[in-house]
Amino acid sequence: MATDKKLAALCATAQAYFDRGTYVQYDQRTLNRSGSVRDERRQKGMPPEYATRQNTLHLDCSSFVYTVYYQTFGIELKADLTESLIALEDIRPFYYTVTHEETREEREQVKKAFLDELKPGDAIIYRNTAETNGHIMFYAGDGKIIHCTGRTGGDYVYAEKHDTLEPAGGMKINRLDEYLGENADGTLYNTSLFAERVSRFAILRPYGENDEVLPTAMARLEGIKDIVVEKYCSVPAGHTVTAGDEIEYYIEITNKSMEPREIAITDATPEGTELVCGKLEHNILLSGYEKRAVSYTVQVVDADRKLITADNCVVNGFTLCPHNVMVGNHLTCEQKQAVAEAAESVCDCGCKWKFVKAVYKQALGFEIPFDRTCETMAEMVCESKIDTQVVIPDRTVGIRRWLVPSLYGGKNMETNFEFAPPVRVREPRTYHFDIGDILVLKGDEEHSTQVWLCIGEGRLASSTGIVEGRDAFAVIDSMLGQHSFFVLRPALAM
């Protein structure tokens, strides 16, 4: 394959991350950076199309660059943190140590050597003078840099237990001149690679002549370059469906260029469902900068399936994969209303578990076996004995069926539960939870376990009262910062 084609595919992959907008957020928290933070949100290796309105993709500068090469060539770099990447001499065609005593003429000589070597598809990396941080950026040619940065926010602040999501997303595009230019009087830009904060900078070239573009990257280049596509559904992540429920799927296409584009869409009815309305094939002519969506509705006919997968959608030869939908029992609309009404009328029980038990008893006549069992789970469910799974005490086997597999996490939560789907929520939000869900938040040694009952409309109830609006959001936003959290859905076992 021609080198120009390879570089075009590489740059198209990098651009695709930027085109996801707010769906890509900056976050550098990961286990190997801080042993006390075990909820890994930095999602190295995920394709850009993973980032949708139902899936937030968390990257930082180094994991973004690492992932661009991985998604294009299948290359796994020997390192993925800036302090390790800059030391990879075998892929480093240019390297310079800044003395901060360079004359203007000497800087010009270094810049010329730098620009003579720099090629589209390269990565530009620098380390700061304290050697505690740095940054790496992807060079897309024509003076354009694509990078992931948290300059104005990003990251989950574990100490304060809240997110600081970047309103514009974590991906940025800047000009190369911002890192090499200087003012008319010879003073350096704050972002200059020769600035006082920089100790050394380099060019990395991870790809080689023998590296072949992956079929998915080629399909992205040839089929959806400058086209943003996403598939999502009417069932929020974390919710369950059962036989008779309907799921509406949406395929949204946005033309990011001024040129008209012909779009061919083919899809298939997910296994375990049947088509109720809508079409599975479309041929669309999109005008420049136009956005359009198509949809279809299916009905669940197989209540015994664990998951409904809808990964057969192909847009201009490129396959989309929306999130899977869990299958299981859930409360009816009438039962949800009864739970919400009971939560408002049940008096202060003085005990978090007794409150939830009283609500379910009054609303549904359902006896929840809350003695010490759930308290035991709160204390032990997240204590990992081995590296590959979360150990759930045997004596809580009855309650285990109530656990929502994807809704768990926290600072001390290890890898995955041992049942599908093996994905935990990285950014808990109100829409993940269903009415009747029980949110269990285990605090640190200074804070006791919190128990909240979701009663809809963004409201949470507990033995001490009901919170809503900003107060309810604050509770949910704090979940990742707790020692651990998990969600019980009694309807799964009803």
C-alpha positions as CSV (number, residue, x, y, z in Angstrom):
1,M,0.0,0.0,0.0
2,A,1.3,3.5,-0.9
3,T,2.7,5.6,1.9
4,D,0.3,8.4,1.1
5,K,-2.7,6.1,1.6
6,K,-1.3,4.9,4.9
7,L,-0.8,8.5,6.2
8,A,-4.2,9.5,5.0
9,A,-5.8,6.6,7.0
10,L,-3.7,7.6,10.0
11,C,-4.8,11.2,9.9
12,A,-8.4,10.2,9.2
13,T,-8.4,8.1,12.4
14,A,-7.0,11.0,14.4
15,Q,-9.5,13.5,13.0
16,A,-12.4,11.0,13.8
17,Y,-11.6,11.4,17.5
18,F,-11.8,15.2,17.2
19,D,-15.1,14.9,15.3
20,R,-16.8,13.1,18.3
21,G,-16.9,16.5,20.1
22,T,-18.1,16.4,23.7
23,Y,-18.3,12.6,23.6
24,V,-14.5,12.4,24.1
25,Q,-13.4,13.7,27.5
26,Y,-9.9,14.2,28.9
27,D,-9.1,12.0,31.9
28,Q,-5.7,10.7,32.9
29,R,-6.7,8.8,36.1
30,T,-5.6,5.2,36.0
31,L,-4.3,2.6,38.3
32,N,-0.7,2.7,37.3
33,R,-0.6,6.5,37.9
34,S,-2.1,6.4,41.4
35,G,-2.5,3.2,43.4
36,S,-5.3,4.7,45.4
37,V,-7.5,5.2,42.3
38,R,-8.6,1.9,40.9
39,D,-11.5,3.0,38.7
40,E,-9.7,3.1,35.4
41,R,-11.3,5.7,33.2
42,R,-8.5,6.2,30.6
43,Q,-9.8,3.9,27.9
44,K,-6.8,3.1,25.7
45,G,-7.5,1.3,22.5
46,M,-11.2,2.3,22.0
47,P,-12.2,3.3,18.4
48,P,-13.5,6.8,17.9
49,E,-17.0,5.5,17.0
50,Y,-17.3,4.1,20.6
51,A,-17.8,7.7,21.7
52,T,-21.5,8.5,21.3
53,R,-24.2,10.3,23.4
54,Q,-24.6,7.0,25.3
55,N,-20.9,6.3,25.7
56,T,-18.3,8.8,26.9
57,L,-14.8,8.0,25.8
58,H,-12.1,9.0,28.3
59,L,-8.6,9.6,27.0
60,D,-5.5,11.7,27.8
61,C,-2.8,12.9,25.6
62,S,-0.7,9.8,25.5
63,S,-3.5,7.3,25.4
64,F,-5.0,9.2,22.4
65,V,-1.8,9.1,20.4
66,Y,-1.3,5.4,21.4
67,T,-4.8,4.6,20.3
68,V,-4.5,6.4,16.9
69,Y,-1.7,4.1,15.9
70,Y,-3.4,1.1,17.4
71,Q,-6.7,1.8,15.6
72,T,-4.9,2.4,12.3
73,F,-2.2,-0.2,12.1
74,G,-2.8,-2.4,15.1
75,I,0.5,-1.2,16.5
76,E,0.9,-1.5,20.3
77,L,3.6,1.0,21.4
78,K,6.1,-0.2,24.0
79,A,4.9,2.6,26.3
80,D,1.8,4.8,26.6
81,L,2.9,7.4,29.2
82,T,4.8,10.6,28.2
83,E,7.8,9.8,30.5
84,S,8.2,6.4,28.8
85,L,7.3,7.4,25.3
86,I,10.0,10.0,25.0
87,A,12.6,7.4,25.9
88,L,11.8,5.2,22.9
89,E,14.9,5.8,20.9
90,D,14.1,3.3,18.1
91,I,11.1,5.4,17.0
92,R,12.7,8.8,17.7
93,P,14.1,10.5,14.6
94,F,14.6,13.9,16.4
95,Y,15.5,14.7,20.0
96,Y,16.6,17.9,21.6
97,T,17.4,19.0,25.2
98,V,16.5,22.6,25.9
99,T,19.2,24.6,27.7
100,H,17.1,27.8,28.0
101,E,20.3,29.7,27.0
102,E,19.8,29.4,23.2
103,T,20.1,32.6,21.2
104,R,17.4,33.4,18.7
105,E,19.6,32.2,15.9
106,E,20.3,28.9,17.7
107,R,16.6,28.4,18.2
108,E,16.0,29.0,14.5
109,Q,18.6,26.4,13.6
110,V,16.9,23.8,16.0
111,K,13.5,24.7,14.6
112,K,14.7,24.2,11.0
113,A,16.2,20.7,11.9
114,F,12.9,19.9,13.6
115,L,10.7,20.9,10.7
116,D,13.0,19.2,8.2
117,E,12.4,16.0,10.0
118,L,8.7,16.4,10.9
119,K,6.2,14.5,8.7
120,P,2.4,14.0,8.8
121,G,1.6,11.1,11.1
122,D,4.4,11.8,13.5
123,A,3.9,12.5,17.2
124,I,5.4,15.6,18.9
125,I,6.3,15.1,22.6
126,Y,7.9,17.1,25.3
127,R,8.7,16.8,29.0
128,N,8.6,19.6,31.5
129,T,11.6,20.8,33.6
130,A,10.4,19.1,36.8
131,E,10.2,15.8,34.8
132,T,6.7,15.2,36.4
133,N,4.6,15.9,33.4
134,G,4.6,16.4,29.7
135,H,2.5,16.3,26.6
136,I,2.3,14.4,23.3
137,M,0.4,15.5,20.2
138,F,-0.4,14.0,16.8
139,Y,0.8,16.0,13.7
140,A,-1.7,15.8,10.9
141,G,0.2,17.8,8.4
142,D,-0.3,21.3,7.0
143,G,0.7,22.8,10.3
144,K,-2.3,21.1,12.1
145,I,-1.9,19.4,15.5
146,I,-4.6,17.2,17.0
147,H,-4.3,16.3,20.7
148,C,-6.3,15.4,23.8
149,T,-5.9,17.9,26.6
150,G,-7.5,18.9,29.9
151,R,-6.3,22.5,29.9
152,T,-9.6,23.9,31.0
153,G,-10.9,20.9,33.0
154,G,-11.3,17.2,32.3
155,D,-10.5,14.6,34.9
156,Y,-12.5,13.2,37.8
157,V,-11.4,14.9,41.0
158,Y,-11.4,11.9,43.4
159,A,-10.5,14.0,46.5
160,E,-13.6,16.1,45.9
161,K,-15.7,13.3,44.5
162,H,-16.9,15.0,41.3
163,D,-16.4,15.3,37.6
164,T,-15.0,18.3,35.8
165,L,-16.2,17.5,32.3
166,E,-14.9,19.8,29.5
167,P,-17.9,21.6,27.9
168,A,-16.2,21.4,24.5
169,G,-14.8,17.9,24.9
170,G,-11.2,16.8,25.4
171,M,-10.0,16.9,21.8
172,K,-8.4,20.1,20.5
173,I,-6.8,21.2,17.2
174,N,-4.0,23.8,17.3
175,R,-1.5,25.2,14.9
176,L,2.2,24.0,14.9
177,D,3.2,27.7,15.0
178,E,1.9,28.0,18.5
179,Y,4.7,25.7,19.7
180,L,7.5,27.0,17.6
181,G,6.6,30.7,17.2
182,E,7.7,33.7,19.2
183,N,6.7,37.4,19.5
184,A,8.2,40.2,17.4
185,D,10.5,41.2,20.3
186,G,11.9,37.7,20.5
187,T,10.1,36.6,23.6
188,L,8.7,33.1,23.5
189,Y,5.0,32.0,23.4
190,N,3.9,30.4,26.6
191,T,3.3,27.2,24.6
192,S,6.8,27.3,22.9
193,L,8.8,24.1,23.0
194,F,11.7,26.3,24.1
195,A,9.8,27.8,27.1
196,E,11.2,27.6,30.6
197,R,8.7,24.9,31.5
198,V,10.1,22.5,28.8
199,S,13.2,20.4,29.4
200,R,13.3,18.4,26.2
201,F,11.2,17.6,23.1
202,A,11.2,15.0,20.4
203,I,9.5,13.6,17.3
204,L,8.2,10.0,17.5
205,R,7.5,8.0,14.3
206,P,5.9,4.7,15.5
207,Y,4.8,3.4,12.1
208,G,7.1,1.7,9.5
209,E,7.0,0.9,5.8
210,N,5.9,-2.6,6.5
211,D,2.9,-1.6,8.7
212,E,-0.4,-2.2,6.9
213,V,-3.6,-0.3,7.5
214,L,-6.3,-2.3,9.3
215,P,-9.5,-3.0,7.3
216,T,-11.5,-0.9,9.8
217,A,-9.2,2.1,9.4
218,M,-9.4,1.8,5.6
219,A,-13.2,1.6,5.7
220,R,-13.2,4.7,7.8
221,L,-11.0,6.6,5.3
222,E,-12.8,5.4,2.2
223,G,-16.4,5.3,3.5
224,I,-16.9,7.9,6.3
225,K,-14.1,10.3,6.1
226,D,-15.5,13.7,7.1
227,I,-18.7,11.9,8.1
228,V,-19.7,11.4,11.7
229,V,-21.9,8.4,12.3
230,E,-23.4,7.0,15.4
231,K,-26.0,4.5,16.4
232,Y,-27.8,4.7,19.7
233,C,-31.1,3.4,21.1
234,S,-34.0,4.4,23.3
235,V,-32.9,2.3,26.2
236,P,-30.3,4.0,28.4
237,A,-27.2,2.1,29.4
238,G,-27.8,0.2,32.6
239,H,-31.6,-0.3,32.0
240,T,-33.2,-3.7,31.3
241,V,-35.9,-4.8,28.9
242,T,-38.0,-8.0,28.7
243,A,-40.3,-9.7,26.3
244,G,-42.8,-7.3,24.8
245,D,-40.7,-4.2,25.3
246,E,-39.8,-2.1,22.3
247,I,-36.4,-0.6,21.5
248,E,-36.0,2.2,19.0
249,Y,-32.6,2.4,17.2
250,Y,-31.4,5.6,15.7
251,I,-28.6,6.0,13.1
252,E,-27.4,9.6,12.9
253,I,-25.2,10.9,10.1
254,T,-23.5,14.3,10.0
255,N,-21.6,15.6,6.9
256,K,-18.6,17.6,8.3
257,S,-17.6,18.8,4.8
258,M,-19.1,21.2,2.3
259,E,-19.3,18.5,-0.4
260,P,-22.5,16.4,-0.9
261,R,-22.1,12.8,0.1
262,E,-24.1,9.7,-0.8
263,I,-24.7,7.5,2.2
264,A,-25.7,3.8,2.1
265,I,-27.1,2.3,5.3
266,T,-27.8,-1.4,5.8
267,D,-28.8,-3.0,9.1
268,A,-30.3,-6.2,10.5
269,T,-32.9,-6.9,13.2
270,P,-31.0,-7.8,16.4
271,E,-31.3,-11.5,17.5
272,G,-34.1,-11.9,20.0
273,T,-36.2,-9.2,18.5
274,E,-38.5,-8.6,15.6
275,L,-39.0,-5.5,13.5
276,V,-42.1,-3.5,14.4
277,C,-41.7,-0.4,12.1
278,G,-39.1,1.4,10.1
279,K,-36.7,0.4,7.4
280,L,-33.3,-1.3,7.7
281,E,-31.9,0.0,4.4
282,H,-31.5,3.6,3.3
283,N,-29.8,5.5,0.5
284,I,-29.4,9.1,1.4
285,L,-27.8,12.2,-0.3
286,L,-26.4,14.5,2.4
287,S,-25.8,18.1,1.5
288,G,-22.7,19.9,2.8
289,Y,-22.8,20.2,6.6
290,E,-26.2,18.5,6.8
291,K,-27.2,16.2,9.7
292,R,-29.9,13.5,9.3
293,A,-31.2,10.6,11.3
294,V,-33.1,7.4,10.5
295,S,-34.7,5.0,12.9
296,Y,-36.5,1.7,13.3
297,T,-38.2,0.0,16.2
298,V,-38.0,-3.6,17.3
299,Q,-39.8,-5.6,19.9
300,V,-38.1,-8.0,22.3
301,V,-39.4,-11.6,21.8
302,D,-36.8,-13.6,23.7
303,A,-36.9,-12.9,27.4
304,D,-34.2,-15.5,28.1
305,R,-31.4,-13.7,26.3
306,K,-28.8,-11.9,28.4
307,L,-28.1,-9.1,25.9
308,I,-29.6,-7.6,22.8
309,T,-26.8,-6.7,20.5
310,A,-27.3,-4.5,17.4
311,D,-23.8,-4.5,15.8
312,N,-24.9,-5.2,12.2
313,C,-25.3,-1.6,11.0
314,V,-23.0,-0.7,8.1
315,V,-22.7,2.9,6.8
316,N,-20.7,3.3,3.6
317,G,-18.9,0.1,4.4
318,F,-18.1,1.0,8.0
319,T,-19.7,-1.1,10.8
320,L,-21.2,0.7,13.9
321,C,-21.5,-0.9,17.3
322,P,-24.0,0.7,19.8
323,H,-24.1,-0.3,23.4
324,N,-25.7,-3.7,24.2
325,V,-29.1,-3.7,26.0
326,M,-29.5,-6.0,29.0
327,V,-32.5,-8.4,29.2
328,G,-34.2,-9.0,32.5
329,N,-37.2,-8.3,34.7
330,H,-38.1,-4.7,35.4
331,L,-40.9,-2.9,37.2
332,T,-44.0,-2.0,35.2
333,C,-45.0,1.7,34.8
334,E,-47.7,1.2,37.5
335,Q,-45.2,-0.5,39.9
336,K,-42.7,2.3,39.4
337,Q,-45.3,4.9,40.2
338,A,-46.3,3.0,43.3
339,V,-42.6,2.9,44.5
340,A,-42.2,6.6,43.9
341,E,-45.4,7.4,45.8
342,A,-44.5,5.0,48.7
343,A,-41.1,6.7,49.0
344,E,-42.8,10.0,49.6
345,S,-45.2,8.7,52.2
346,V,-43.0,6.3,54.3
347,C,-42.0,8.0,57.5
348,D,-38.4,8.3,58.7
349,C,-37.5,4.7,59.8
350,G,-34.2,5.7,61.3
351,C,-32.5,3.0,59.3
352,K,-31.5,3.1,55.6
353,W,-32.2,-0.6,54.9
354,K,-35.6,-0.5,56.8
355,F,-36.6,2.5,54.7
356,V,-36.1,0.6,51.4
357,K,-37.7,-2.5,52.8
358,A,-40.8,-0.5,53.9
359,V,-41.2,1.2,50.5
360,Y,-41.2,-2.1,48.6
361,K,-43.5,-3.6,51.1
362,Q,-46.0,-0.8,50.9
363,A,-45.8,-0.3,47.1
364,L,-45.6,-3.8,45.9
365,G,-46.2,-6.1,48.8
366,F,-42.7,-7.4,48.1
367,E,-40.6,-8.6,51.1
368,I,-37.0,-7.6,50.7
369,P,-34.8,-9.9,53.0
370,F,-32.8,-7.0,54.5
371,D,-31.2,-8.1,57.7
372,R,-27.5,-8.0,57.7
373,T,-27.2,-9.4,54.2
374,C,-27.0,-6.2,52.2
375,E,-24.8,-4.5,54.9
376,T,-22.4,-7.5,54.5
377,M,-22.4,-6.9,50.7
378,A,-21.7,-3.2,51.3
379,E,-18.7,-4.1,53.4
380,M,-17.4,-7.0,51.3
381,V,-18.6,-7.0,47.7
382,C,-15.7,-4.9,46.6
383,E,-12.9,-6.6,48.5
384,S,-10.9,-8.3,45.7
385,K,-9.1,-11.5,46.6
386,I,-7.5,-12.0,43.2
387,D,-6.8,-9.7,40.3
388,T,-9.4,-11.0,37.8
389,Q,-12.7,-10.6,39.5
390,V,-14.7,-9.1,42.3
391,V,-15.4,-11.6,45.1
392,I,-18.9,-11.6,46.3
393,P,-19.4,-13.4,49.7
394,D,-21.2,-16.7,49.3
395,R,-23.7,-15.9,52.0
396,T,-25.1,-13.1,49.8
397,V,-25.9,-15.4,47.0
398,G,-29.6,-14.5,47.0
399,I,-28.9,-10.8,46.6
400,R,-26.3,-11.4,43.9
401,R,-29.2,-11.8,41.4
402,W,-30.2,-8.2,42.1
403,L,-26.8,-6.7,41.1
404,V,-26.9,-4.7,37.9
405,P,-23.7,-5.9,36.2
406,S,-22.7,-2.6,34.6
407,L,-23.5,-0.2,37.4
408,Y,-20.6,-0.5,39.8
409,G,-17.3,1.1,40.4
410,G,-15.4,3.4,42.8
411,K,-11.9,4.0,44.0
412,N,-11.3,0.5,45.3
413,M,-13.3,-1.5,42.8
414,E,-11.3,-4.1,41.0
415,T,-11.7,-5.3,37.4
416,N,-15.1,-6.9,36.5
417,F,-17.9,-8.9,37.9
418,E,-17.9,-12.5,36.8
419,F,-21.2,-12.2,34.8
420,A,-22.0,-10.4,31.6
421,P,-21.8,-7.7,30.5
422,P,-18.2,-7.2,31.7
423,V,-18.4,-3.4,31.6
424,R,-18.7,-1.0,34.5
425,V,-20.0,2.5,34.4
426,R,-17.2,5.1,34.3
427,E,-19.4,8.2,34.5
428,P,-22.6,7.5,36.6
429,R,-25.5,9.8,35.6
430,T,-29.2,10.0,36.4
431,Y,-30.3,8.3,33.2
432,H,-28.3,5.1,34.0
433,F,-30.7,4.2,36.8
434,D,-34.3,3.0,36.8
435,I,-37.1,3.7,39.3
436,G,-36.8,1.2,42.1
437,D,-33.0,0.9,41.8
438,I,-31.1,0.9,45.1
439,L,-27.8,2.8,45.0
440,V,-25.3,1.6,47.6
441,L,-22.3,3.9,48.2
442,K,-19.6,2.6,50.5
443,G,-17.6,5.5,51.9
444,D,-14.1,5.6,53.4
445,E,-13.3,4.9,57.0
446,E,-14.7,8.3,58.1
447,H,-18.0,7.9,56.2
448,S,-20.7,5.2,56.6
449,T,-22.5,3.5,53.8
450,Q,-25.1,5.5,52.0
451,V,-28.3,3.8,50.6
452,W,-30.5,5.7,48.1
453,L,-33.7,4.7,46.3
454,C,-34.2,6.0,42.8
455,I,-37.7,7.3,42.4
456,G,-37.6,9.0,39.0
457,E,-37.4,12.5,37.6
458,G,-33.9,12.9,38.9
459,R,-34.9,12.3,42.5
460,L,-33.4,10.1,45.2
461,A,-35.0,9.0,48.5
462,S,-33.4,7.7,51.7
463,S,-34.4,7.3,55.3
464,T,-33.5,11.0,55.9
465,G,-35.6,12.4,53.1
466,I,-35.7,13.1,49.3
467,V,-33.1,15.0,47.3
468,E,-33.6,16.3,43.8
469,G,-32.0,18.6,41.2
470,R,-28.4,19.7,42.1
471,D,-28.4,17.7,45.3
472,A,-29.4,14.5,43.6
473,F,-26.8,15.1,40.9
474,A,-24.2,15.7,43.5
475,V,-24.9,12.3,45.1
476,I,-24.6,10.5,41.8
477,D,-21.6,12.5,40.7
478,S,-19.8,11.5,43.9
479,M,-20.1,7.8,43.3
480,L,-16.8,7.3,41.5
481,G,-15.1,9.0,44.4
482,Q,-16.5,6.6,47.0
483,H,-14.5,3.6,48.2
484,S,-17.0,1.6,46.0
485,F,-20.6,1.6,44.8
486,F,-23.0,-0.9,43.3
487,V,-26.6,-0.9,42.3
488,L,-29.3,-3.4,43.3
489,R,-32.4,-3.9,41.1
490,P,-34.8,-6.2,43.0
491,A,-37.0,-6.5,39.9
492,L,-34.3,-8.7,38.4
493,A,-35.2,-11.5,40.8
494,M,-38.9,-10.8,41.1
